[in-house]
Amino acid sequence: MAKRAGNRSFLTSMMIDNWKNKGVALFLALVVWAFAFGSTQEEQKLTAVIRLNKGDNVAIKSASVVHGDEMGPGDKFVFRERRGSATQVKIVLSGQRRVIQNLVALIGTLEIRDEITEYRLDDPAIYRDLPQGVLIKSVDPAVIRVETELVVSEPKVIRFSDPIVSGRPGEGRAATPTSVTTDPKELELVGPQSAIDRVRLTLQPVPVDGVEKQLYETRAVVEIEDESGTVRFANGVEPEVAVQIKFDDQTVKRSFKVQVVFSHGASETPITVAVEGEREAVFSTIFRGTARGLDALESAIADGSFFFVCPVKFQAEPQAVSKDLEDFFWPHDSLPEGVTPLQAADDQRTFAVRTARTKQ
């Protein structure tokens, strides 16, 4: 029994005697182990996004992969983060565990120098937040090619949309304008030269619902049609211009019976003819024009100031005369402005006449 008590005393003394020194020793051992473990070299895979550092007068024309594993030569490399996700670079780092285990992602910055340059993405100088002592083992893609061009300021002519107007003008106005003009006729744009060459500056459709004026003045928006998204209006340029739209009167069609007189050749001097089967030569014709113009034509026909002149030959036997308007003419200035004869309104395409030598 005494022996057992001595054994317990020995074990107790092993655990308790000099416990402060033993605690310090244990703490130092843990520190040494943690330092040794943290100093272990290991590799870690991360992603990095590449940004550009360039002047305001420089634009990226193209960027492509030269060497890569997942992305092959010629594949597009995207920088413009504002237009969506940029191309992510896969990077493998080597360094002390305690340093690299806290890294989540890297941001690389390229200094754009020349018009066409190839850049190695494994250059540590690109990654300014890379901790000291951490090495870059590999990057995919490894090399990219960047082509730049100058940003220029250039005037661009304003084009018209199709249709030019939206809505329907007021009563009596033609649905389609006669003319549309803008002031100014062109606007200053800023962007890469190649993009400006392809861009289209378009006047948006102008609302004209219920417009009754012949000359309508308003303002309308001009939009830049640019697929690249790199072209903008120059500083101080408003994307709105003054617009002047001219409308003609609306045109309609009406049929009139027009007296036909006959002449020898192109002379307007009437000659006496006999019209077979009819007491007089009357040509039923369809005209197109404004309501005001057609009313004036009706009055001119009624008072005899407008009539058709049909040239014929002097011959004894009857001759057929075509009702083709191309063969007729009418007294000078007798047809009201804006009125046009279109075609015969009846099915009979010819009529027969017999000429005589006696003049009226």
C-alpha positions as MATLAB code, in Angstrom:
seq = 'MAKRAGNRSFLTSMMIDNWKNKGVALFLALVVWAFAFGSTQEEQKLTAVIRLNKGDNVAIKSASVVHGDEMGPGDKFVFRERRGSATQVKIVLSGQRRVIQNLVALIGTLEIRDEITEYRLDDPAIYRDLPQGVLIKSVDPAVIRVETELVVSEPKVIRFSDPIVSGRPGEGRAATPTSVTTDPKELELVGPQSAIDRVRLTLQPVPVDGVEKQLYETRAVVEIEDESGTVRFANGVEPEVAVQIKFDDQTVKRSFKVQVVFSHGASETPITVAVEGEREAVFSTIFRGTARGLDALESAIADGSFFFVCPVKFQAEPQAVSKDLEDFFWPHDSLPEGVTPLQAADDQRTFAVRTARTKQ';
ca = [
       0.000    0.000    0.000;
       2.881    2.315    0.687;
       4.310    1.521   -2.699;
       1.091    2.573   -4.415;
       1.067    5.822   -2.558;
       4.570    6.499   -3.704;
       3.640    5.828   -7.305;
       0.753    8.263   -7.136;
       3.042   10.838   -5.642;
       5.489   10.411   -8.497;
       2.815   10.751  -11.188;
       1.349   13.753   -9.474;
       4.707   15.405   -9.254;
       5.278   14.735  -12.935;
       2.104   16.633  -13.775;
       2.237   19.369  -11.182;
       5.821   20.061  -10.214;
       7.355   22.979  -12.161;
       4.080   23.461  -14.047;
       4.960   27.020  -15.027;
       8.134   25.978  -16.788;
       6.348   23.126  -18.427;
       3.575   25.452  -19.623;
       6.068   27.861  -21.107;
       7.814   24.993  -22.861;
       4.509   23.754  -24.305;
       3.594   27.236  -25.513;
       6.981   27.663  -27.188;
       6.598   24.286  -28.826;
       3.219   25.269  -30.259;
       4.633   28.553  -31.536;
       7.502   26.776  -33.242;
       5.103   24.262  -34.752;
       2.722   26.971  -36.012;
       5.549   28.955  -37.530;
       6.989   25.889  -39.193;
       3.545   24.881  -40.487;
       2.767   28.401  -41.741;
       6.128   28.629  -43.452;
       5.439   25.538  -45.467;
       5.519   26.261  -49.191;
       2.353   25.385  -51.077;
       0.556   26.258  -54.293;
      -2.844   27.890  -54.680;
      -5.049   28.484  -57.722;
      -6.746   31.875  -58.000;
      -8.504   34.027  -60.594;
      -7.410   37.474  -61.674;
      -9.096   40.246  -63.667;
      -6.931   42.359  -65.971;
      -7.543   46.101  -66.155;
      -6.047   48.660  -68.522;
      -4.243   51.877  -67.765;
      -4.450   54.027  -70.888;
      -4.838   57.641  -71.889;
      -8.231   59.260  -72.502;
      -7.385   59.620  -76.200;
      -6.714   55.896  -76.634;
      -9.287   53.149  -77.269;
      -8.914   49.389  -77.395;
      -9.540   48.223  -80.952;
      -9.040   44.513  -80.234;
      -7.568   42.141  -77.671;
      -6.884   38.453  -78.297;
      -5.074   35.479  -76.811;
      -1.626   34.594  -78.191;
      -0.743   31.650  -75.888;
      -3.149   29.817  -73.621;
      -4.477   26.414  -72.599;
      -8.247   26.798  -72.198;
      -8.319   29.808  -74.555;
      -6.552   29.307  -77.859;
      -4.746   31.732  -80.162;
      -7.073   34.330  -81.606;
      -9.783   33.963  -78.930;
     -11.228   37.263  -77.808;
      -9.945   38.714  -74.542;
     -12.440   41.045  -72.813;
     -11.275   44.014  -70.752;
     -14.404   46.153  -70.531;
     -15.819   45.241  -67.157;
     -18.540   47.915  -67.495;
     -20.134   45.931  -70.322;
     -20.258   42.652  -68.391;
     -17.898   40.087  -66.923;
     -14.316   40.481  -68.048;
     -12.216   37.492  -69.116;
     -10.862   35.880  -65.956;
      -7.220   34.845  -65.890;
      -6.395   31.607  -64.063;
      -3.245   31.991  -62.018;
      -1.227   29.498  -59.892;
       0.773   30.993  -56.982;
       3.474   29.531  -54.786;
       4.320   30.856  -51.319;
       4.093   30.435  -47.601;
       0.829   28.905  -46.480;
       0.003   31.675  -44.026;
       0.387   34.291  -46.791;
      -1.388   32.803  -49.768;
      -4.256   31.163  -47.873;
      -5.785   34.620  -47.346;
      -5.671   35.541  -51.027;
      -9.034   35.315  -52.819;
      -8.474   37.072  -56.150;
      -5.970   39.336  -57.834;
      -6.335   42.400  -60.030;
      -3.757   42.973  -62.735;
      -3.120   46.314  -64.432;
      -1.565   46.654  -67.884;
       0.145   49.871  -68.909;
      -0.860   50.390  -72.543;
       2.131   51.716  -74.457;
       2.151   51.151  -78.219;
      -0.418   50.757  -80.943;
       0.049   46.975  -81.117;
       1.701   45.155  -78.188;
       1.928   41.643  -76.759;
       1.777   41.402  -72.966;
       2.930   38.540  -70.706;
       0.409   38.035  -67.914;
       2.890   36.175  -65.685;
       4.823   39.392  -65.025;
       4.621   40.029  -61.228;
       4.760   43.785  -61.852;
       1.237   43.588  -63.298;
      -0.259   42.447  -59.966;
       0.447   45.286  -57.580;
      -1.346   43.637  -54.644;
       0.737   40.446  -54.916;
       2.302   39.838  -51.436;
       6.074   39.837  -51.125;
       7.592   36.379  -51.404;
       4.686   34.940  -53.408;
       5.745   33.611  -56.801;
       3.680   33.210  -59.979;
       3.999   29.614  -61.176;
       1.712   29.873  -64.227;
      -0.999   32.017  -65.837;
      -3.632   30.994  -68.372;
      -3.748   32.653  -70.845;
      -0.067   33.497  -70.649;
       0.264   36.063  -73.462;
      -2.290   38.440  -74.989;
      -2.150   40.857  -77.907;
      -3.688   44.337  -77.573;
      -4.323   46.693  -80.512;
      -5.235   50.309  -79.811;
      -6.352   53.321  -81.812;
      -6.777   57.007  -81.178;
     -10.041   58.520  -79.995;
     -11.085   61.305  -82.384;
     -13.749   63.998  -82.570;
     -15.631   64.115  -85.871;
     -18.923   65.549  -87.227;
     -21.490   63.048  -88.477;
     -24.438   63.788  -90.796;
     -27.892   63.134  -89.314;
     -29.833   60.452  -91.179;
     -33.595   59.963  -91.103;
     -35.425   56.961  -89.686;
     -37.880   54.994  -91.783;
     -40.617   56.096  -91.439;
     -39.622   59.702  -90.813;
     -42.800   60.543  -88.902;
     -45.131   58.696  -86.561;
     -48.872   59.215  -86.387;
     -51.178   60.779  -88.963;
     -51.384   64.498  -89.794;
     -54.636   66.417  -89.583;
     -57.390   66.307  -92.197;
     -56.386   67.545  -95.623;
     -52.648   66.885  -95.157;
     -50.718   64.175  -96.961;
     -49.595   61.301  -94.733;
     -46.012   61.467  -96.038;
     -44.047   64.722  -95.695;
     -42.742   66.476  -98.786;
     -39.488   67.401  -97.059;
     -37.757   67.134  -93.665;
     -34.797   69.269  -92.628;
     -32.818   69.518  -89.382;
     -30.824   72.333  -87.814;
     -27.996   71.540  -87.446;
     -27.567   68.934  -90.177;
     -24.696   67.153  -88.373;
     -23.490   66.611  -84.804;
     -20.016   66.167  -83.319;
     -19.188   62.666  -82.066;
     -16.258   61.339  -80.049;
     -14.929   57.788  -80.240;
     -12.468   55.423  -81.904;
     -12.021   56.233  -85.592;
     -13.054   52.747  -86.726;
     -16.261   52.914  -84.673;
     -17.159   56.425  -85.859;
     -16.718   55.283  -89.473;
     -19.367   52.591  -88.906;
     -21.750   54.492  -86.648;
     -25.088   55.887  -87.827;
     -26.616   59.063  -86.412;
     -30.394   58.725  -86.734;
     -33.223   61.199  -86.199;
     -35.973   59.359  -84.372;
     -39.524   59.385  -85.867;
     -41.221   62.743  -85.285;
     -44.792   62.609  -83.842;
     -47.193   64.460  -86.172;
     -50.600   63.294  -84.960;
     -53.234   65.893  -85.859;
     -50.769   68.397  -87.354;
     -52.666   70.697  -89.724;
     -49.897   73.165  -90.562;
     -48.250   72.911  -93.951;
     -44.905   73.831  -92.346;
     -44.501   72.138  -88.964;
     -41.551   73.030  -86.696;
     -40.564   71.040  -83.610;
     -37.599   69.343  -81.918;
     -36.640   65.667  -82.064;
     -34.099   63.310  -80.503;
     -31.061   62.013  -82.389;
     -29.675   58.612  -81.390;
     -26.262   57.042  -81.970;
     -26.551   53.564  -83.509;
     -23.255   52.038  -82.358;
     -22.786   48.326  -81.728;
     -19.395   48.855  -80.081;
     -20.767   51.173  -77.381;
     -17.649   53.351  -77.629;
     -19.042   56.421  -79.438;
     -20.660   59.364  -77.635;
     -21.705   62.936  -78.299;
     -18.934   65.495  -77.883;
     -18.981   67.622  -74.743;
     -21.625   70.337  -74.966;
     -23.523   68.657  -77.839;
     -27.223   68.097  -77.161;
     -28.780   64.947  -78.675;
     -31.782   66.997  -79.849;
     -32.172   69.134  -82.970;
     -34.704   71.519  -84.508;
     -36.821   69.840  -87.191;
     -38.856   71.449  -89.989;
     -41.410   69.260  -91.774;
     -43.334   70.315  -94.859;
     -46.661   68.680  -95.704;
     -48.515   68.966  -98.998;
     -52.266   68.851  -99.212;
     -53.680   65.348  -99.323;
     -54.314   64.109 -102.869;
     -57.431   62.318 -104.069;
     -58.752   60.911 -107.370;
     -61.799   62.126 -109.275;
     -63.246   61.432 -112.706;
     -64.259   64.214 -115.159;
     -65.700   64.255 -118.657;
     -63.365   66.369 -120.749;
     -64.181   67.854 -124.148;
     -61.794   66.726 -126.904;
     -60.928   68.985 -129.835;
     -58.790   67.916 -132.765;
     -55.877   69.568 -134.467;
     -53.529   68.890 -137.314;
     -50.308   67.688 -135.696;
     -49.144   69.625 -132.646;
     -51.122   72.768 -133.493;
     -53.624   73.959 -130.926;
     -55.881   75.356 -133.715;
     -59.037   73.183 -133.770;
     -60.203   71.501 -136.960;
     -63.668   70.126 -137.809;
     -64.009   66.375 -137.515;
     -66.875   63.943 -137.513;
     -66.896   61.500 -134.643;
     -68.516   58.263 -135.723;
     -71.127   56.865 -133.367;
     -71.067   59.928 -131.113;
     -72.403   63.423 -131.377;
     -69.256   64.883 -129.843;
     -65.880   63.758 -128.604;
     -65.870   63.565 -124.792;
     -63.124   61.800 -122.893;
     -63.974   60.465 -119.405;
     -60.709   60.755 -117.471;
     -59.446   60.097 -113.917;
     -57.393   62.925 -112.386;
     -55.345   62.995 -109.191;
     -54.677   66.113 -107.126;
     -55.551   68.110 -104.039;
     -59.214   68.820 -103.328;
     -58.594   72.504 -104.071;
     -56.858   71.699 -107.355;
     -59.582   69.320 -108.509;
     -62.285   71.901 -107.737;
     -60.373   74.381 -109.911;
     -60.171   71.788 -112.688;
     -63.920   71.202 -112.540;
     -64.503   74.930 -113.000;
     -62.019   75.095 -115.897;
     -63.778   72.217 -117.665;
     -67.153   73.861 -117.127;
     -66.100   77.233 -118.575;
     -64.256   75.597 -121.486;
     -60.738   76.752 -120.571;
     -59.513   73.188 -120.119;
     -59.920   70.560 -122.813;
     -57.889   67.854 -124.506;
     -56.323   68.453 -127.896;
     -55.967   65.335 -130.044;
     -53.670   65.522 -133.085;
     -55.002   63.777 -136.232;
     -54.085   63.506 -139.897;
     -56.020   64.899 -142.897;
     -57.377   61.904 -144.772;
     -60.653   60.962 -146.375;
     -61.143   57.578 -144.766;
     -61.977   57.238 -141.056;
     -59.058   56.898 -138.635;
     -58.962   55.382 -135.179;
     -57.831   57.674 -132.386;
     -56.400   56.141 -129.205;
     -57.522   57.368 -125.825;
     -53.959   57.145 -124.589;
     -53.196   60.317 -122.607;
     -49.650   60.322 -123.946;
     -51.084   61.265 -127.371;
     -53.107   64.208 -126.020;
     -52.145   67.682 -124.855;
     -54.030   70.661 -123.450;
     -53.785   74.463 -123.594;
     -50.761   75.877 -121.825;
     -51.311   76.701 -118.108;
     -54.888   75.430 -118.230;
     -54.310   72.454 -115.887;
     -54.366   73.616 -112.216;
     -51.174   73.171 -110.217;
     -50.834   69.826 -108.455;
     -53.358   68.040 -110.695;
     -52.329   65.138 -112.949;
     -54.431   63.192 -115.485;
     -54.009   59.474 -114.905;
     -56.010   57.304 -117.273;
     -59.224   56.813 -119.178;
     -62.206   56.057 -116.988;
     -64.131   53.983 -119.546;
     -63.436   50.677 -121.273;
     -63.558   51.985 -124.850;
     -59.903   52.559 -125.709;
     -60.351   54.119 -129.196;
     -62.846   56.069 -131.232;
     -63.075   56.728 -134.957;
     -63.014   60.192 -136.559;
     -63.321   61.518 -140.098;
     -61.418   64.742 -140.793;
     -62.392   67.680 -143.004;
     -60.368   70.573 -144.446;
     -62.602   73.299 -143.075;
     -61.197   75.070 -139.988;
     -63.447   76.465 -137.276;
];
